[in-house]
Amino acid sequence: MAPQTKVERQWSALTPPLSEWVLDAISAMRFTKPTPVQQAAIPLFMGNKDVVVEAVTGSGKTLAFLIPIVERLLRLDAPLKKHHVGAIIISPTRELATQIHTVLLSLLKFHAPSAAVMKTDDGEDADMSTAVAPPPPKFPPGTLKVVPLLLLGGSVTPAQDLCAFLKSSANILIGTPGRLLELLSSQHVHCPQSSFDALVLDEADRLLDLGFKDDLQKILSRLPKQRRTGLFSASVSEAVDQLVRVGLRNPVRIAVKVKARAALGGIAGDEGKIEDKRTPASLQMSYLVLPASHKIPAIKKLLATLQPQPQKTIFYLATCYSVDYLQHVLPEILKGHSIIPLHGKHLDKVRRKNFSKFVDSVNPSILLTTDVAARGLDIPAIDLVLQFDPPSDPKTFIHRCGRAGRAGRKGLAITFLTPGREENYVDFLRVRQTPIALLTSPNLNITSIDADAVTKKIRDVVRTDRAIYDKAQRGFVSWVRAYSKHSASSIFRVTDLQWEDLGQAWGLLRLPAMPELKRFEGDRKLGLEIDFNTFAYKDKMRETQRLAELNGAGVDKEEGKKLGKKGEVAWTQKKEQRAERDLRREKKLKKREHDRLSKMTPEERAEEEKLRGMIEQVREKVVEEEEEFEGFSD
Ligand SMILES: Nc1ncnc2c1ncn2[C@@H]1O[C@H](COP(=O)(O)OP(=O)(O)OP(=O)(O)O)[C@@H](O)[C@H]1O
């Protein structure tokens, strides 16, 4: 017998033993040993156990559920019937679902029969194979294989998803709840007791949140009760009250915690003590206490002084509108870094493009984002996470921080707190086994001169275009609303906010009119004298419209905006733009479909017609999933 390699030795201690091809795949990935969560979860989930798995971010939970699912489907006595589903993996966001699908494909590349299906399904590979390479190997009927299908929503219609399912006879579905439900609602998709094996909820506590409740309930009602269910997350214990909803049967709880020495800068006297942590040991969890107006100057200094210089940074903001605003001003301040915005209100196309741009960028770059990118994303090169302020939902905290310091790599997560009551957040986190320590190095020493200089720069950008001013006002209002909804409401109180300093921090040209400022008696103009009547939009059409309104009746000269039905113009315009966009999208899809059909042989067409007949019966409803993921982003 050939001597075992190091990889085989480490992984082969698992029982039941993994298949040869899985060991080959792991070996190619250079994972010399299973991570603790893989060691604990793979044997149990490969057996007949339901599992609830909590392990720190970046600890390899994805393979901990993918390997058992695949192994079990490939150990069946006979292949699943056509259009029968063997396993479903649900994820709260498209990006995460896509990532799980990618990891699964990289695993299946090593399973020849499944890989052959992937090849023939991929048009490019198939074409190339007829031209240069030999055709993919044929396997005898009855060969077991895993065929995954990714369901995301966005620009793909439910009918197209069904078409892909029927054509590929996929047996593992990966997707977001809304689109999965659409597919499962079709009478052509079968999940009977005899075939359905496992359901996985990745980021389970998020999926058990109220926002997903209805979809999840409906999905569960379409699955057999006798199945294996796996719940995975770095914060699943936050959802214990909800677990019963998932119908777990005597689940085994697996909790992989980290023991670490308490860092300097935590509670006095605790330094060096061993403590349980819910964050990876390789991730330095830090905070800074600064007035709001010192935060961006501190970030500027940090990025310039941290060694080695951060290459990929995630900068979390509370709302989509804050992202929409700061994407215009940060490039001016954080020069040398590409600022890439990403939030749930972006069109699907923009969201995908910007995400890829960040992942692929070779220069220092900052993903400016909301909690849409808080969970699950595995981009190993991220070395720094910045939180302008803590997330409204405290369980999101460890997920945001956990985008850095993954799989043993060093990472740094810094949370900004303002002096006063917010400092209690440090103790609040400690109780939740998420200790954070004051960042003492590099020493930033931000002065009011630094803050004034940054505010001036921001304001200079805002003054270039009234559209940016609008975004600033909107971004700020949405931020205040998010702040007021913080679940740690005794720590984050709107009444404690320092409005003038915040105005400076955001580079506002005046404080917006908002109910939260009713009792504010300070300077709403923030010390500036600006003639808003002459403050123009760069966009000529918009400016002409503004001027027309300004010169017309019912105009507040100071605001330069229409009185009465506030916001009516913008709203109707927005509605028209959306309708136009939908029309354009529909036309594009039709053209793409036409091009696809025109390339088909008559036989393929006939098959297509047959499929279409089946698809006609499917509800055509495009689900707006993004809003759910945003939760509190106004
Ligand atoms: N056995 C292993 N050895 C080394 N690296 C591994 C191993 N298993 C997985 N990894 C790598 O660890 C990284 C994190 O894995 P994964 O994304 O599954 O983490 P996770 O626990 O799901 O994190 P999160 O809670 O943030 O979703 C990935 O880049 C993955 O390739």
PDBQT file of the ligand as one rigid body, heavy atoms in Angstrom, charges set to zero:
ROOT
HETATM    1  N1  LIG A 701      -9.165  22.960   6.403  1.00  0.00    +0.000 N 
HETATM    2  C1  LIG A 701      -8.846  24.167   6.023  1.00  0.00    +0.000 A 
HETATM    3  N2  LIG A 701      -7.587  24.624   6.129  1.00  0.00    +0.000 NA
HETATM    4  C2  LIG A 701      -7.240  25.863   5.743  1.00  0.00    +0.000 A 
HETATM    5  N3  LIG A 701      -8.108  26.756   5.208  1.00  0.00    +0.000 NA
HETATM    6  C3  LIG A 701      -9.385  26.355   5.074  1.00  0.00    +0.000 A 
HETATM    7  C4  LIG A 701      -9.829  25.053   5.455  1.00  0.00    +0.000 A 
HETATM    8  N4  LIG A 701     -11.138  24.950   5.190  1.00  0.00    +0.000 NA
HETATM    9  C5  LIG A 701     -11.517  26.124   4.660  1.00  0.00    +0.000 A 
HETATM   10  N5  LIG A 701     -10.468  26.981   4.578  1.00  0.00    +0.000 N 
HETATM   11  C6  LIG A 701     -10.465  28.359   4.062  1.00  0.00    +0.000 C 
HETATM   12  O1  LIG A 701     -10.915  29.209   5.105  1.00  0.00    +0.000 OA
HETATM   13  C7  LIG A 701     -11.573  30.349   4.573  1.00  0.00    +0.000 C 
HETATM   14  C8  LIG A 701     -12.860  30.608   5.328  1.00  0.00    +0.000 C 
HETATM   15  O2  LIG A 701     -13.777  29.574   5.091  1.00  0.00    +0.000 OA
HETATM   16  P1  LIG A 701     -15.351  29.797   5.116  1.00  0.00    +0.000 P 
HETATM   17  O3  LIG A 701     -15.721  30.906   4.196  1.00  0.00    +0.000 OA
HETATM   18  O4  LIG A 701     -15.992  28.495   4.929  1.00  0.00    +0.000 OA
HETATM   19  O5  LIG A 701     -15.537  30.328   6.620  1.00  0.00    +0.000 OA
HETATM   20  P2  LIG A 701     -16.840  30.456   7.481  1.00  0.00    +0.000 P 
HETATM   21  O6  LIG A 701     -16.572  29.774   8.768  1.00  0.00    +0.000 OA
HETATM   22  O7  LIG A 701     -18.035  30.041   6.708  1.00  0.00    +0.000 OA
HETATM   23  O8  LIG A 701     -16.876  32.034   7.736  1.00  0.00    +0.000 OA
HETATM   24  P3  LIG A 701     -18.128  33.029   7.978  1.00  0.00    +0.000 P 
HETATM   25  O9  LIG A 701     -18.665  32.735   9.349  1.00  0.00    +0.000 OA
HETATM   26  O10 LIG A 701     -17.525  34.371   7.893  1.00  0.00    +0.000 OA
HETATM   27  O11 LIG A 701     -19.113  32.743   6.907  1.00  0.00    +0.000 OA
HETATM   28  C9  LIG A 701     -11.785  30.069   3.108  1.00  0.00    +0.000 C 
HETATM   29  O12 LIG A 701     -10.898  30.864   2.352  1.00  0.00    +0.000 OA
HETATM   30  C10 LIG A 701     -11.466  28.602   2.951  1.00  0.00    +0.000 C 
HETATM   31  O13 LIG A 701     -10.910  28.318   1.697  1.00  0.00    +0.000 OA
ENDROOT
TORSDOF 0
